[in-house]
């Protein structure tokens, strides 16, 4: 698919740097959201939509872009993603109203939906040995973005007193990367010949969005009618999707999810563990408010402690890569899920001590860094090497859906059980990660 890529080391680094830049968004938006709210006079609901619309955009774009990599190659998707991101970021920087900001955030999400898939897919396309360590390097850069983003955003706010400044800087960086991509990316690429699954991708994306709205809007509002409508639409889209994909596969056309892959138990278990990982990652959103409420830490300082967790994910990504090289992706994935469960138990046991909680936070970062950045990605590609781009996209979607489900569950626990919902969520996540490790253990036994 990518001619001469083994000699194009500069382009591989270009994708990784682009991934780093686009991954800065979560730290930047969390730091700047209060300033945005004040200047644009956003309501609490509008403020929530500024965050959630990004997730919706990712759900819409990820399966589409994953298919486009197969059909049109790396160059087309890479440049298309950067173009979307540039337009979205410029729209945010220039926005003077909530609708413009919302649309810009949606476009921005399209621009970052598949760069991680591109980076990991390119590793498999250009390396036969030490793939785990190379994927681990990609995970390190994602972790570095998590550490760097809040710091860069705070410095920008302190110097300019304007939340728009950091977005203009992002736009400039993306523009430079786009020009470098035009220059460095090999032009002669061949994608897979075949019809693009427009109907399947569209129905799948709409179904995901409906389910996401059910979790993020219907349940929190406690609107029975809205929830029923959204879940019925989700199921209807699922029925249409299965019908479309079955027909296309019988005609030997390209599909998003094939029966051949879905019939593989280990493939299904990998996606299940991806969703569990997303559930665990949803804790990231609530840690600052939990630290502030439980340990009476200043709100600004509370968020800064997440840097400890981010450093942990950086270490975990390297450990995950090394573990995958030595023991294989299946063993490493099972071990990583078990480590996540142990770190969650330690976190629950340390809730009454702030210093012990911070230690548990670092260990949690290391554990989640292993499974989030390396092991599951390598495993799903090993299971489906001919469909790696679509499979990586589906794994990414399962994580995002897990995050949305996790955010909803924490909110529900907070409303019914305790002030933050973290304690109940930790118990649930311990059970979920142990189940994830156990189901992979069956895969190990079967394959040994």
C-alpha atoms as one frame of an Amber mdcrd trajectory, in Angstrom:
protein
   0.000   0.000   0.000   2.861   2.348   0.756   5.727   2.150  -1.681   9.222
   2.817  -0.374   7.983   3.330   3.159  10.932   1.516   4.734  13.200   4.322
   3.557  10.756   7.057   4.540  11.606   7.378   8.212  10.875  11.103   8.107
   7.234  10.460   7.171   6.783   7.982  10.021   7.932  10.648  12.419   5.674
  13.160  10.699   2.634  11.013  11.506   3.768  10.600  15.127   4.315  14.353
  15.545   0.910  15.028  13.972  -0.626  12.505  16.380   1.086  14.286  19.280
  -0.284  17.683  18.194  -3.856  16.465  17.716  -3.806  14.557  21.032  -3.212
  17.846  22.842  -6.920  18.651  22.573  -8.148  16.970  25.768  -5.713  18.889
  27.961  -6.294  22.155  26.150 -10.096  22.037  26.222 -10.176  21.137  29.917
  -7.917  24.088  30.733  -9.670  26.605  28.482 -13.299  25.582  28.931 -13.923
  27.964  31.829 -12.573  30.910  29.810 -14.660  29.871  26.800 -17.748  29.653
  28.995 -17.274  33.156  30.374 -16.519  34.849  27.048 -19.211  33.120  24.987
 -21.673  33.059  27.928 -22.314  29.329  27.634 -24.926  27.613  29.757 -24.110
  24.461  31.721 -25.755  22.346  29.002 -23.865  24.124  26.227 -20.617  23.679
  28.138 -21.287  19.929  28.288 -21.985  19.809  24.558 -18.637  21.475  23.762
 -17.004  18.398  25.290 -19.425  15.680  24.160 -19.673  16.815  20.510 -16.011
  15.898  20.115 -16.741  12.308  21.150 -19.710  12.186  18.774 -17.462  13.404
  15.950 -14.924  10.696  16.714 -17.652   8.044  16.648 -18.875   9.323  13.290
 -15.466   9.625  11.664 -13.453   6.681  13.004 -15.098   3.828  11.027 -15.235
   5.951   7.871 -11.568   6.950   8.000 -10.519   3.408   8.855 -12.121   2.200
   5.632 -10.653   5.069   3.625  -7.125   4.011   4.622  -7.705   0.660   2.914
  -9.300   2.187  -0.160  -7.213   5.309  -0.805  -3.998   4.792   1.152  -2.087
   6.602   3.876  -1.359   9.832   2.021  -4.991  10.667   1.247  -6.272   9.967
   4.776  -3.332  11.694   6.476  -3.730  14.920   4.495  -7.532  14.783   4.793
  -7.317  14.444   8.581  -4.922  17.389   8.857  -7.149  19.512   6.622 -10.191
  18.788   8.807  -8.214  19.510  11.957  -6.917  22.831  10.603 -10.410  23.994
   9.631 -11.813  22.885  12.982  -9.106  24.553  15.058  -9.343  27.809  13.087
 -13.109  27.713  13.537 -12.668  27.367  17.306 -10.143  30.209  17.427 -12.440
  32.546  15.467 -15.776  31.430  16.924 -18.004  34.138  18.378 -21.042  31.984
  19.164 -21.957  28.591  20.530 -23.172  27.102  17.186 -19.904  28.015  15.424
 -17.866  26.598  18.308 -19.902  23.392  18.261 -19.546  22.828  14.511 -15.832
  23.603  14.704 -15.357  21.043  17.470 -17.157  18.454  15.334 -14.887  19.176
  12.352 -11.840  19.068  14.620 -12.882  15.591  15.794 -12.962  14.381  12.188
  -9.377  15.590  11.908  -8.072  13.471  14.779 -10.237  10.367  14.456  -7.787
   8.028  12.739  -4.268   9.404  13.160  -3.612   6.834  15.901  -4.875   4.099
  13.578  -2.594   5.471  10.841   0.433   5.516  13.126  -0.055   1.968  14.421
  -1.013   0.596  10.998   2.134   2.117   9.525   4.229   0.359  12.165   2.829
  -2.998  11.023   3.243  -2.048   7.364   6.932  -1.180   7.752   8.230  -3.468
  10.528   8.343  -7.217  10.869  10.306  -7.384  14.114   9.954  -5.619  17.476
   6.481  -4.414  16.559   5.441  -4.227  20.216   8.211  -1.801  21.138   7.429
   0.362  18.100   3.751   0.529  19.023   4.879   1.317  22.558   6.803   4.306
  21.198   3.586   5.581  19.607   1.875   5.195  22.983   4.679   7.179  24.636
   4.003  10.137  22.357   0.291  10.010  23.159   1.179  10.035  26.856   3.579
  12.946  26.353   0.751  14.915  24.761  -1.371  14.259  27.858   1.408  15.640
  30.059   2.338  18.591  27.857  -1.132  19.874  26.899  -2.263  21.323  30.259
   1.150  22.915  30.827   1.213  24.535  27.381  -2.356  25.754  27.776  -1.734
  27.256  31.224   1.398  29.048  29.981  -0.519  30.375  26.973  -3.315  31.694
  29.198  -0.839  33.264  31.611   1.062  35.081  28.849  -1.767  36.118  26.527
  -4.851  36.074  28.819  -6.722  34.773  25.765  -7.900  31.175  25.338  -7.874
  31.589  21.528  -4.084  31.968  21.332  -3.292  28.283  21.832  -5.665  27.365
  19.001  -3.935  29.740  16.588  -0.644  28.049  17.512  -2.230  24.626  16.876
  -3.503  25.803  13.489  -0.024  26.990  12.520   1.539  23.682  13.553  -1.048
  21.687  11.596  -0.526  23.868   8.518   3.234  23.226   8.637   2.664  19.483
   9.084   0.263  19.477   6.116   2.887  21.117   3.877   5.523  18.658   5.061
   3.086  15.821   4.351   2.630  17.000   0.769   6.394  17.015   0.380   7.444
  13.887   2.283   4.577  11.475   1.686   5.175   9.086  -1.268   2.646   9.902
  -3.978   2.395   6.495  -5.607   0.219   4.386  -3.345  -2.307   1.718  -4.087
  -5.321   1.130  -1.911  -7.482  -1.942  -2.080  -9.751  -2.048  -5.075 -13.399
  -2.372  -4.209 -16.517  -0.434  -3.486 -16.611   1.730  -0.385 -19.214   0.580
   2.133 -21.093   3.901   2.236 -24.394   2.518   3.521 -22.794   0.291   6.138
 -20.501   3.021   7.466 -23.307   5.584   7.561 -25.781   3.338   9.363 -23.080
   2.136  11.770 -22.041   5.714  12.614 -25.644   6.875  13.105 -26.351   3.901
  15.365 -23.277   4.673  17.476 -24.296   8.315  17.791 -27.841   7.369  18.827
 -26.490   5.035  21.501 -24.023   7.703  22.631 -26.884  10.205  22.956 -28.878
   7.625  24.921 -26.009   7.348  27.399 -24.963  10.997  27.540 -28.349  12.755
  27.213 -31.286  10.384  27.712 -30.167   8.715  30.950 -28.711  11.818  32.673
 -31.907  13.780  31.959 -33.985  10.876  33.303 -36.253  11.318  30.302 -38.007
   7.982  29.780 -39.511   8.919  26.389 -36.255  10.316  25.005 -34.311   7.288
  26.242 -36.772   4.857  24.651 -36.664   6.717  21.326 -32.852   6.778  21.265
 -32.434   3.106  22.189 -35.075   2.052  19.611 -33.258   4.059  16.937 -29.965
   2.461  17.989 -31.419  -1.042  17.673 -33.044  -0.175  14.366 -29.699   1.049
  12.981 -28.057  -2.156  14.243 -30.660  -4.246  12.405 -30.131  -2.276   9.185
 -26.365  -2.523   9.584 -26.383  -6.315   9.995 -28.663  -6.649   6.968 -26.436
  -4.431   4.799 -23.197  -6.103   5.865 -24.583  -9.626   5.403 -25.657  -8.811
   1.857 -22.296  -7.208   0.985 -20.292 -10.085   2.425 -22.373 -12.612   0.477
 -21.493 -10.593  -2.638 -17.806 -10.711  -1.564 -17.610  -6.946  -1.165 -15.703
  -4.994   1.457 -17.509  -4.782   4.816 -16.900  -2.977   8.079 -17.446  -6.013
  10.325 -17.284  -9.421   8.692 -18.774 -12.649  10.024 -15.365 -14.230   9.510
 -13.737 -11.878  12.023 -16.680 -11.736  14.380 -16.777 -15.538  14.570 -13.266
 -15.447  16.061 -13.711 -15.591  19.851 -10.420 -13.876  20.547 -11.395 -11.011
  18.232 -14.610 -10.478  20.197 -12.737 -10.729  23.492 -10.279  -8.073  22.330
 -13.101  -5.661  21.515 -14.712  -6.455  24.878 -11.466  -5.606  26.652 -11.269
  -2.445  24.576 -14.639  -1.390  25.985 -13.508  -2.276  29.512 -10.403  -0.149
  28.951 -12.655   2.717  27.890 -14.680   2.249  31.070 -11.503   2.555  33.102
 -10.330   5.594  31.117 -13.589   7.381  31.941 -12.181   7.890  35.449  -9.798
  10.493  33.981 -12.719  12.905  33.652 -13.701  12.692  37.318 -10.360  12.552
  39.120  -9.885  16.351  39.430 -13.338  16.918  40.977 -12.853  13.857  43.216
  -9.478  15.139  44.469 -10.962  18.583  45.075 -14.007  17.265  46.958 -12.321
  14.466  48.943  -8.997  16.045  49.869  -9.986  19.746  49.859  -7.414  20.652
  47.232  -7.688  23.862  45.203  -9.516  23.223  41.909  -6.562  24.301  39.768
  -4.090  22.196  41.730  -6.424  19.187  41.630  -6.124  18.886  37.860  -2.329
  19.219  37.979  -2.040  15.953  39.929  -3.179  14.095  36.811   0.315  14.756
  35.472   1.458  11.972  37.808  -0.934   9.573  36.124   0.172  10.786  32.679
   3.816  10.075  33.575   2.668   6.622  34.625   1.001   5.992  31.247   4.254
   6.973  29.525   6.151   4.374  31.570   3.368   1.843  31.042   3.499   2.243
  27.260   7.178   1.285  27.224   6.627  -1.622  29.633   3.695  -2.827  27.512
   5.849  -2.776  24.390   8.634  -4.724  26.082   6.172  -7.230  27.601   4.510
  -7.772  24.223   7.887  -8.483  22.619   8.876 -10.988  25.293   5.617 -12.820
  26.002   3.346 -12.076  23.045   0.356  -9.749  22.746  -2.173 -12.182  24.240
  -0.204 -12.866  27.421   0.729  -9.187  27.730  -2.900  -8.069  27.310  -4.103
 -10.474  29.976  -1.327  -9.416  32.342  -1.982  -5.736  31.689  -5.695  -6.098
  32.474  -4.762  -7.893  35.694  -2.390  -5.036  36.576  -5.202  -2.542  35.996
  -7.421  -4.522  38.393  -4.694  -4.560  41.062  -4.070  -0.809  40.676  -7.801
  -0.128  41.059  -7.903  -2.217  44.257  -4.953  -0.232  45.624  -6.680   3.000
  44.664  -9.863   1.981  46.467  -7.857   1.017  49.571  -6.060   4.391  49.593
  -9.097   6.677  49.277  -8.707   7.913  52.867  -5.068   8.934  52.427  -4.135
  11.591  49.879  -0.457  10.588  49.635  -1.297   6.906  49.180  -3.911   7.881
  46.602  -1.259   9.743  44.588   0.979   6.655  44.668  -1.965   4.538  43.514
  -2.623   7.115  40.771   0.888   6.618  39.380   0.518   2.821  39.474  -2.874
   3.148  37.820  -1.278   5.251  35.057   1.390   2.604  34.463  -1.194  -0.194
  34.267  -3.602   1.635  31.974  -0.670   2.798  29.804   0.198  -0.819  29.043
  -3.238  -1.914  27.936  -4.349   1.399  26.409  -1.325   2.026  24.214   0.132
  -1.295  23.125  -1.103  -4.753  23.987  -4.675  -4.737  22.647  -3.653  -2.914
  19.456  -0.976  -5.465  18.646  -3.276  -8.375  19.482  -6.165  -7.268  17.265
  -3.817  -6.732  14.315  -2.269 -10.164  14.818  -5.772 -11.661  14.746  -6.774
  -9.801  11.561  -3.616  -8.758   9.653  -5.494  -8.289   6.360  -8.093  -6.051
   8.004  -5.852  -4.193  10.430  -7.106  -0.669   9.653 -10.770  -1.524  10.154
  -9.948  -3.636  13.222  -7.913  -0.845  14.821 -10.797   1.531  14.133 -13.286
  -0.842  15.765 -11.000  -1.195  18.795 -10.836   2.599  19.024 -14.640   2.818
  18.801 -15.064   0.200  21.552 -12.817   2.283  23.830 -14.746   5.470  23.097
 -18.067   3.758  23.763 -16.664   2.413  27.014 -15.667   5.935  28.026 -19.151
   7.287  27.299 -20.732   4.412  29.252 -18.307   4.970  32.123 -19.063   8.692
  32.350 -22.776   7.888  32.479 -22.293   5.250  35.189 -20.194   7.537  37.397
 -22.861  10.229  37.099 -25.573   7.727  38.050 -23.545   6.429  40.995 -22.953
  10.001  42.135 -26.685  10.672  42.102 -27.769   7.509  43.911 -24.881   6.345
  46.082 -22.317   9.007  47.049 -21.156  12.523  46.243 -18.621  11.612  43.560
 -19.573   8.105  42.421 -15.884   7.104  42.300 -16.042   4.452  45.048 -18.858
   2.492  43.423 -17.227   2.888  40.006 -13.914   1.503  41.292 -15.665  -1.642
  42.563 -17.407  -2.095  39.208 -14.147  -1.588  37.302 -12.270  -4.111  39.445
 -14.896  -6.712  38.547 -14.879  -5.722  34.855 -11.082  -5.825  34.497 -10.866
  -9.185  36.288 -13.488 -10.566  33.888 -11.496  -9.128  30.983  -8.356 -10.871
  32.198 -10.205 -14.155  32.768 -11.726 -14.272  29.271  -8.272 -13.689  27.801
  -6.939 -16.478  30.012  -9.276 -18.858  28.169  -7.753 -17.605  24.944  -4.266
 -18.310  26.296  -5.245 -21.865  27.289  -6.753 -22.493  23.894  -3.721 -21.249
  22.026  -0.995 -22.805  24.180
